[in-house]
């Protein structure tokens, strides 16, 4: 059995003066979590225990009882009469932060020792404990009750005492047949929300190797992520290599133009003063608009990809493994746009991965090396050009491809997505092929006959795509004039998050 987790976000309706109670509850929660982090720092051996054993040990060190009237580091010095479930939620929050901090510190020490052993200069700074605490309050059982579709009772700290508060709930309801976790009280701007993690159990899909090698009916959804007009190009393929459907997801020009407009306004605002305050974010509203637009579009594109795969019964979703992408040198707006476009590609992959898993679809990645330069039909090097130009050479980012060997013509991004799917199949089919028999001992000594050498892994390079062009009339716009690799024409895209099914 496999499991999938997600979070249901619901808004809380409450009186205006109750917002101060929620804020006081969060402040107290962070004070207690910071206190227990200090206790863990003073007793690092606690981290060698399991979470359950560590919880017991920390309560013994801090909580006064009849059997333990004088704890070593009493919690009463920070707060008195703290509910047990509230205290334990703060302990688990502190444990998580402490395990992360000491794990990073241990790795830093190992890297420092390694560098010193080689006589190299080591300038990397070590990990530091949290300077401030701003964790959302986790509400264990006992801190909430009487939860219904439209209301819930929450136990909050008013600043002077603990009180039960009934709040109305708005938003998406909890689905049936799920296991609900402990909700959290989360602040979004000036409003408070209730985040509830849920978990569902389902039959886990077979591993990719088994699907590819034992079932010829397995369908693969291969995705090519881009920076130009089409943010993603998806193709449904069979294990045998037949392409069943294609979808182009647009919106690249719109988001790039939106970012460039915001960058221009930020630059003009900065020129007015010529000073940026240290430790203070400038143009907060502009940066927030850019971040929210990228986040929203990433979720939208990833949902369209998973929806397309589900509609055609695909059980495998494959992307390129795009790693350290760096923007090209140029103007501030161009570099900033490229950098955030790279970040959005990573977000699309991460969001699509968990959304696909919720639908029982496995996600994988393959090497991006020369996926746009290789012909999906005969695997020869292709010519990449723009409509109206001669089919010669290779210009990265142009929309059309031509294979001189098999005379295949089509859309470059579609061809790249087909190559991505083929690489996944080739990876597992080659690994399952029967190995040649081991030669006898006398034959091994004959070096003159030659030795088979294993090929080294190809290094990753940047994606074979051009940087996003903004405000240019000759930007990618020829999809409606081209023909697909199977002879089908590629139609024009609507303006808002364009989708196309072939």
Buried (B, 14 or more C-beta within 10 A) or exposed (E): EEEBBBEBEBBBEBEEEBBEBBBBBBBBBBEBBBBBBBBBBEBEEBBEBEEEEBBEBBBEBBBEEEEEEEBEBBBEEBBEEBBEBBBBBBBBBBBEBBBEBBEEBEEBEEEEEEBEEEEEEEEEEEBEBBEEBEBBBBBBEEBBEEBEEEEBBBBBBBEEEBEEBEBEBEEEEEEEEBEEBBBBBBBEEEEBBBBBBBEBEEEEBBEBEEBBBEEEEBBBBBBBBBBBBBBBBBBBBBBEEEBBBBBBBBBBBBBBBBBBBBBEBBBEEBEEEEEEEEEEEEBEEBEEBBEEBBEEBBBBBBBBBBEBBBEBEBBBBBBBEBEEBEBEEEEEBBBBBBBBBBBBBBBBBEBBBBBBBEBBBBBBBBBBBBBBBBBBBEEEEBBBBBEEEEBEEBBBBBBBBBBBEBEBBBBBBBBBBBBBBBBBBEBBEEEEEEEEEEEEEEEEEEEEEEEEEEEEEEEBEBBBBBBBBBEEEEBBBBBEEBEBBEEEEBEEBEEEBBBBEB
